Amino acid sequence: MTATPIADTFDPVAFIAMATRSGHNRTIGSRYHAHGKYPDGKGWCELALDYREDLVSDPETGILASGPILTVMDMVTSISIWLTTGIFQPQATLDLRIDYLRPATPGQTVIGRGECYHITRSVAFVRGIAHDGDPAKPIAHVAGTYFFTAS
């Protein structure tokens, strides 16, 4: 697959709409929240994960399971790479570490924000946070790398 400039074909809103029609993102109900670029040209993306009883890990506490949060963070960090490079190209998650700082507040929407902060010829480096209303009080931090799979 040949890399394609984002300006010609990549629309993150349309991509997220397509990606949430199937697979994990459909199952958990993630949805577009926001995207953009920092002044230095680095891209960022946000998805929202609405609270749902079927995503709860422990019915007694009402706390969301960790899997849906990780799924959102994988998607937002991936999209941040395409927004940063200006190229839509196939990539694979090489490593994605998530550090949970606290449980999500039952009943609250979780916002996942990912950003790409460094790129080499074959690897992109990402980071992000998940929060439930206050970015200064994150639920989790992520850090990861993606490997470009096309030549």
C-alpha positions in Angstrom: 0.0 0.0 0.0 1.4 3.4 -0.9 1.3 6.2 1.6 -1.2 8.9 0.8 -1.1 12.6 1.9 -3.7 13.3 4.5 -4.7 16.6 2.8 -5.9 14.5 -0.2 -7.7 11.7 1.5 -7.6 11.5 5.4 -10.5 12.9 7.3 -10.2 11.9 11.0 -13.9 12.4 11.6 -14.8 10.2 8.6 -12.2 7.7 9.6 -13.5 7.4 13.2 -17.1 7.1 11.9 -15.9 4.2 9.7 -13.8 2.6 12.4 -16.7 2.7 14.9 -19.0 0.7 12.6 -17.2 -2.6 13.4 -14.8 -4.3 15.7 -13.8 -3.2 19.2 -14.7 0.4 18.7 -18.3 -0.4 17.7 -18.7 -2.9 20.6 -17.6 -0.3 23.2 -19.4 2.7 21.5 -16.4 5.0 21.2 -17.1 8.2 19.3 -15.3 11.2 17.9 -14.7 14.1 20.3 -12.0 16.4 18.9 -8.7 16.6 16.9 -6.1 19.1 15.9 -2.4 20.1 15.8 -0.2 21.9 18.2 1.8 24.9 17.0 4.8 22.7 16.4 2.8 20.5 14.0 2.3 17.5 16.2 -1.1 16.0 15.9 -3.6 15.0 18.6 -7.0 13.3 18.7 -9.7 12.7 21.2 -12.4 10.0 21.5 -15.2 9.8 24.0 -16.4 6.6 25.7 -19.8 7.0 27.3 -20.5 5.1 30.5 -22.5 1.9 29.9 -23.5 -0.9 32.3 -22.3 -3.6 29.9 -18.7 -2.1 30.0 -18.5 -2.3 33.8 -16.0 -4.7 35.3 -17.6 -5.0 38.7 -21.3 -4.4 39.1 -20.9 -3.7 42.8 -18.7 -0.7 42.2 -19.9 0.4 38.7 -16.3 0.9 37.6 -15.6 0.6 33.8 -13.4 -2.2 32.7 -9.9 -1.4 31.6 -10.2 -3.0 28.1 -12.5 -0.3 26.6 -10.2 2.4 27.9 -7.2 0.8 26.3 -9.1 0.4 23.0 -9.9 4.1 23.0 -6.2 5.0 23.7 -4.9 2.7 21.0 -7.2 4.4 18.5 -6.5 8.0 19.5 -2.7 7.5 19.6 -2.8 5.8 16.1 -4.8 8.7 14.6 -2.4 11.2 16.2 0.4 9.8 14.1 -1.5 10.3 10.8 -2.3 13.9 11.9 1.3 14.5 12.7 3.0 13.0 9.6 0.5 14.2 7.0 0.6 10.6 5.7 -2.0 7.9 6.1 -0.1 4.7 6.1 -0.5 1.2 7.6 1.0 0.8 11.0 1.0 -1.8 13.8 1.0 -1.2 17.6 4.5 -2.3 18.6 4.1 -1.4 22.3 1.4 0.4 24.2 1.8 0.8 28.0 -1.0 2.0 30.1 -0.6 3.1 33.7 -3.9 3.3 35.5 -3.9 6.0 38.2 -7.4 5.6 39.4 -10.8 4.1 38.4 -13.1 6.0 36.1 -15.9 7.6 38.0 -19.1 5.5 37.5 -21.6 7.3 35.2 -19.0 9.6 33.7 -17.9 9.7 30.0 -14.2 8.9 29.6 -12.2 11.1 27.2 -9.1 9.6 25.7 -6.5 12.1 24.2 -3.5 10.8 22.3 -0.6 12.7 20.7 2.4 11.8 18.6 5.5 13.5 19.8 8.4 11.9 17.7 8.8 10.0 14.5 11.7 8.1 12.9 11.8 6.4 9.5 10.0 3.3 10.8 8.6 4.1 14.3 6.3 6.7 15.8 6.2 7.5 19.5 3.0 8.4 21.2 1.6 9.4 24.6 -1.8 10.3 26.0 -4.2 10.5 28.9 -7.7 9.3 29.7 -9.8 11.4 32.0 -13.5 11.6 33.0 -14.0 15.4 33.0 -10.8 17.0 34.3 -7.6 16.4 32.4 -5.7 17.5 35.5 -7.0 14.3 37.2 -6.3 11.6 34.7 -7.6 8.0 35.0 -4.6 6.7 33.0 -1.5 7.7 31.1 -0.3 5.8 28.0 3.0 5.7 26.2 3.7 3.6 23.1 5.3 3.0 19.8 3.9 2.1 16.4 5.8 0.5 13.5 5.1 1.6 9.9 4.2 -1.6 8.0 4.3 -0.2 4.4 7.4 0.6 2.4 
